[in-house]
Amino acid sequence: MNLSEETILKIDALIPKYPEKRSAALMIIHLIQDELGAIDLEACEWIADKLELQPINIQELITFYPMLREKPWGKKHIRVCRTLPCALRGSYATCQALEKKLGVKEGHVRDDGEYSIEFMECLADCGEGPVVMVDEETYENVDSGKAEELADLLKSGKLEKSKKFVSYENALVQDTSLEVASKPKPSKK
């Protein structure tokens, strides 16, 4: 397993912060998954050895928590909320439209590794569903028609620059910068 020196240093600094080594397992898993994209068998064995555990103890965590994975997602990972408020507003059709346009089934990675889709529980934006996340950017009110447009922009590499689809996170940054820019500057006396 090839981990960066930076990640290894973070792991080595993290372990002593816990009363028992095993308590650091989830944090170490997250650090490694952030770097490698997933926790495979080799990573399980490495973590187990580091924490003086058995590999099965690490595999239990990975298979229990849905945010942990044994195989990496695609280069662009799309999540669609399926919780009741989003489902009532059409998230099932949204997911199907994305599957068709991006050529990948939910729960899978496209053969070329470019896209993956995950139909998952609450993305914590219930009033603005259907909610779709592309990597860590949240898009609201994405019905099936908008999902097709979003997929086209994503495939062309133009989603981030789109004026029609502005992620929740980018909208917050834009609003804040507008507020700062519009505040009068104090006068010098």
C-alpha positions in Angstrom: 0.0 0.0 0.0 1.4 3.4 -1.0 0.4 6.1 1.4 1.9 9.5 1.4 4.3 10.5 4.1 1.8 13.2 5.1 -1.0 10.7 5.8 1.3 8.3 7.7 2.4 11.2 9.9 -1.2 12.2 10.5 -2.0 8.5 11.5 1.0 8.3 13.8 0.0 11.6 15.5 -3.6 10.5 15.8 -3.3 7.1 17.5 -1.9 8.4 20.8 -4.8 10.8 21.2 -7.1 7.8 21.9 -7.3 5.9 25.2 -7.1 2.7 23.3 -5.5 2.2 19.8 -8.6 0.5 18.4 -10.6 3.7 19.0 -8.6 5.4 16.3 -9.8 2.9 13.6 -12.5 5.0 12.0 -10.4 8.1 11.8 -7.5 6.1 10.2 -9.9 4.5 7.7 -11.2 8.0 6.7 -7.6 9.3 6.2 -6.6 6.3 4.1 -9.9 6.4 2.1 -9.4 10.1 1.4 -6.1 9.4 -0.1 -6.6 6.0 -1.9 -10.4 6.2 -2.6 -11.2 3.0 -0.8 -10.1 0.5 1.8 -9.1 -2.7 0.1 -7.9 -5.9 1.9 -4.3 -4.7 1.9 -5.4 -1.5 3.6 -7.4 -3.5 6.1 -4.4 -5.6 7.0 -2.2 -2.5 7.3 -4.6 -0.7 9.6 -5.2 -3.8 11.7 -1.5 -4.3 12.1 -1.0 -0.6 13.1 -3.8 -0.9 15.8 -2.9 -4.5 16.9 -6.2 -5.8 15.7 -7.4 -8.5 13.3 -8.2 -7.5 9.7 -11.8 -8.6 10.3 -12.2 -5.9 12.9 -11.5 -3.3 10.2 -13.6 -5.0 7.6 -16.5 -5.0 10.0 -16.4 -1.2 10.1 -16.1 -0.8 6.4 -19.0 -3.1 5.6 -21.2 -1.5 8.3 -20.8 2.2 7.5 -22.2 3.2 4.1 -19.7 6.1 3.7 -16.8 3.6 3.7 -16.1 1.5 0.7 -13.9 -1.4 -0.5 -13.7 -0.2 -4.1 -13.2 3.4 -5.2 -16.1 5.4 -6.8 -15.7 7.0 -10.2 -13.7 10.2 -10.8 -17.0 12.0 -10.5 -19.3 10.6 -7.9 -23.0 11.5 -8.0 -25.3 11.0 -5.1 -29.1 11.2 -5.3 -31.2 11.5 -2.2 -34.0 8.9 -1.9 -35.4 9.9 1.4 -39.2 10.6 1.5 -39.2 14.4 0.8 -36.9 14.0 -2.2 -38.7 10.8 -3.4 -42.1 12.6 -3.3 -40.5 15.3 -5.5 -39.2 12.8 -8.1 -35.8 11.6 -7.0 -36.4 8.2 -8.4 -36.9 9.7 -11.9 -33.9 11.9 -11.3 -31.7 9.0 -10.5 -32.9 7.1 -13.6 -32.3 10.1 -15.8 -28.7 10.4 -14.5 -28.2 6.6 -15.0 -29.3 6.8 -18.6 -27.4 10.0 -19.5 -24.1 9.0 -17.8 -24.3 5.3 -18.8 -23.9 3.9 -15.4 -26.3 2.0 -13.1 -26.8 3.1 -9.5 -24.4 1.5 -7.1 -21.8 1.0 -9.8 -18.9 2.6 -11.5 -18.9 3.2 -15.3 -16.5 0.8 -17.1 -14.1 3.7 -17.9 -14.1 4.8 -14.2 -15.4 8.2 -15.0 -18.8 8.2 -13.2 -20.5 6.4 -10.3 -24.0 6.9 -8.9 -25.2 6.3 -5.4 -28.9 6.5 -4.5 -28.7 7.2 -0.8 -30.4 8.3 2.3 -30.8 12.0 3.3 -28.5 14.6 1.9 -29.8 17.0 4.5 -31.6 19.5 2.3 -35.2 18.2 2.5 -37.0 21.4 1.5 -35.2 21.7 -1.8 -35.4 18.2 -3.3 -34.7 16.3 -5.3 -31.1 16.8 -4.1 -28.1 15.7 -6.1 -24.5 15.9 -5.0 -21.6 15.8 -7.5 -18.6 15.0 -5.5 -19.0 17.5 -2.6 -21.2 20.0 -4.4 -25.0 20.0 -3.6 -27.5 20.8 -6.3 -31.1 21.5 -5.3 -34.5 20.9 -7.1 -33.0 18.6 -9.7 -36.0 16.9 -11.3 -35.5 14.4 -14.1 -35.4 17.1 -16.9 -32.9 19.1 -15.0 -30.9 15.9 -14.3 -30.5 15.4 -18.0 -29.1 18.9 -18.4 -26.9 18.5 -15.3 -25.5 15.3 -16.8 -24.8 17.0 -20.2 -22.9 19.8 -18.4 -21.0 17.3 -16.3 -20.0 15.3 -19.4 -18.8 18.4 -21.2 -16.8 19.6 -18.2 -19.0 22.8 -17.9 -21.0 22.1 -14.8 -18.8 24.1 -12.4 -19.0 27.2 -14.7 -22.8 26.8 -15.3 -25.0 29.7 -14.3 -28.1 27.5 -14.4 -26.6 25.0 -11.9 -24.9 26.7 -9.0 -24.2 24.4 -6.1 -25.5 25.3 -2.7 -21.9 25.6 -1.4 -20.9 28.0 -4.3 -24.0 30.1 -3.8 -23.1 30.6 -0.2 -19.6 31.8 -1.2 -21.0 34.1 -3.8 -23.6 35.6 -1.4 -20.9 36.2 1.2 -18.5 37.8 -1.3 -21.4 40.1 -2.5 -22.1 41.2 1.1 -18.5 42.0 1.7 -18.1 43.9 -1.6 -21.3 46.0 -0.9 -20.3 47.1 2.6 -19.1 50.6 2.7 -15.4 51.1 3.5 -14.7 53.0 6.7 -13.4 56.5 6.0 -10.0 57.5 7.1 -9.8 60.6 9.3 
